[in-house]
Amino acid sequence: MTDDDRLNHLENQMIDIRLAVSALLETVAQHQQNFETIQRNFERLAIEIRDIKVEIRDIRSDMQVMNAEIRDLRADTLQIQTEVRGLQTENRRILDILQNRNGDQEE
């Protein structure tokens, strides 16, 4: 092998090494972009999860308020039912009295 052949061979190896380094740098740059994209996605996801947690807390709070209101409505309903039963009983008693009077008058 002559000196020219050796120089050509070294030049070819240098070109190959430069191409390989260039390809590696492009790969690193692409991976860096991918990592940055993933990082932004994780940050957005973390914000969305935080917002969802806040919404869930608000919903739970609203549900507790609604449960208290439902308990109040049930208590009111039971009281109304009791009052209606009392009125029904009173109406039956009055009706019985009136029917007995009318029965007495017919005889």
C-alpha positions in Angstrom: 0.0 0.0 0.0 1.4 3.4 -1.0 1.3 6.5 1.0 -1.4 7.9 -1.3 -3.5 4.8 -0.8 -3.1 5.2 3.0 -4.0 8.8 2.8 -7.1 8.0 0.7 -8.0 5.3 3.2 -7.6 7.7 6.1 -9.6 10.3 4.4 -12.4 7.8 3.7 -12.3 6.7 7.3 -12.5 10.4 8.4 -15.5 10.9 6.1 -17.2 7.8 7.5 -16.5 9.0 11.1 -17.9 12.5 10.3 -21.0 11.0 8.7 -21.4 8.7 11.7 -21.0 11.5 14.2 -23.4 13.7 12.2 -26.0 10.9 12.2 -25.5 10.5 16.0 -25.9 14.2 16.5 -29.1 14.1 14.5 -30.3 11.2 16.5 -29.5 13.0 19.8 -31.3 16.1 18.6 -34.4 14.0 17.7 -34.3 12.3 21.1 -33.9 15.6 22.8 -37.0 17.0 20.9 -38.9 13.8 21.9 -37.9 14.2 25.5 -39.0 17.8 25.5 -42.3 16.9 23.9 -42.8 14.1 26.5 -42.0 16.6 29.3 -44.5 19.1 28.0 -47.1 16.4 27.8 -46.4 15.3 31.3 -46.7 18.8 32.5 -50.1 19.3 30.8 -51.2 15.9 32.1 -50.2 16.9 35.7 -52.2 20.2 35.3 -55.2 18.3 34.0 -55.0 15.7 36.8 -54.8 18.6 39.3 -57.9 20.2 37.7 -59.7 16.9 37.8 -58.9 16.5 41.5 -60.3 20.0 42.2 -63.5 19.2 40.2 -63.9 15.9 42.1 -63.5 17.7 45.4 -66.1 20.3 44.3 -68.5 17.5 43.2 -68.0 15.7 46.5 -68.8 18.9 48.3 -71.9 19.5 46.2 -73.0 15.9 46.8 -72.7 16.4 50.6 -74.8 19.6 50.4 -77.3 17.7 48.2 -77.4 14.8 50.7 -78.1 17.2 53.5 -80.9 18.8 51.5 -82.3 15.4 50.7 -82.3 14.4 54.4 -84.2 17.7 55.1 -86.7 17.0 52.4 -87.2 13.4 53.7 -87.8 14.8 57.2 -90.2 17.4 55.8 -92.0 14.7 53.8 -92.3 12.5 56.9 -93.8 15.4 58.9 -96.2 16.2 56.0 -97.2 12.5 55.9 -97.9 12.5 59.6 -99.9 15.6 59.3 -101.9 14.2 56.4 -102.6 11.0 58.3 -103.8 13.1 61.3 -106.1 15.1 59.0 -107.4 11.9 57.4 -108.1 10.5 60.9 -109.8 13.8 61.9 -111.9 13.8 58.6 -113.0 10.2 59.2 -114.0 11.1 62.8 -116.0 14.1 61.6 -117.6 12.1 58.8 -118.6 9.3 61.3 -120.1 12.0 63.5 -122.0 13.5 60.6 -123.2 10.1 59.3 -124.4 9.2 62.8 -126.4 12.5 63.0 -127.9 12.0 59.6 -128.8 8.4 60.5 -130.4 9.6 63.7 -132.5 12.2 61.8 -133.7 9.7 59.2 -135.2 7.4 61.9 
